[in-house]
């Protein structure tokens, strides 16, 4: 009887994980209170533990340790950033640390958002329909550039 109860408890604990995999979930995403996000591919079989008030996650490619008090939340996701596939439309290019958008209507705004949704900066297309986004003036990390129906996700290093 005791073995049966242990088996049922283990199955109940594994159920959310199995359900996540069945739904196409491929990442464990941990969000810290300071705004940083760390993702772990479930295919790497990350080992999660709590030791001495710290959350520790070890995978093939990453070792992560953070005080439990500093963890905002965690979730399972289909992609590592929580951002669905970005559709790229329009004419753009990378050039010397700048992202150059061409063919925009004159005066169109290109907004740079940080991964937590904060607006970092706006850029305006000139009379020729060109907007130049200077990455050196933006915070490091994942940046989403948005204008009309043009969206691009970049990592600013």
QUICOR-V665086 format. One line per field, one symbol per residue. phi: phi as a letter, one per 20 degrees, with the letter a starting at -180 (. if undefined). psi: psi as a letter, one per 40 degrees, with the letter a starting at -180 (. if undefined). burial: I if it has 16 or more other ideal C-beta (glycine too) atoms within 10 Angstrom, else O. Layout:
BEGIN
phi=???
psi=???
burial=???
END
This chain:
BEGIN
phi=.ffffffffffffeggffffffenfccddddefenfccdcfffelfedbcclmceccccgdbdcbbggfeefabbebfcfdmdfgeedcndbbeblmcddedmefgnfeddddefenffeadcdfffenddddeffedffpfcdecblddcbdcded
psi=dddddddddddddeddddddddeeheihhhhideeihhihhddegihhihhfeihhhhadeihhhihddehdiiiiidieeehihhhhiahiihhfeihhhieiihehhhhhiideehhdiiihhadefhhhhhddeiiiahhhhhhbehhhhihh.
burial=OOOOOOOOOOOOOOOOOOOIOOOOIIIIIIIIOOOOIOIIOIOOOIOOOOOOOOIOIIIOOOOIOIOOOOOOOIOIIOOIIOOOOOOOOOOIOOOOOOIOIOOIOOOIOIOIIIIOOOOIOOIOIOOOIOIOIOIOOIOOIIIIIIIOOIIIIIOIO
END
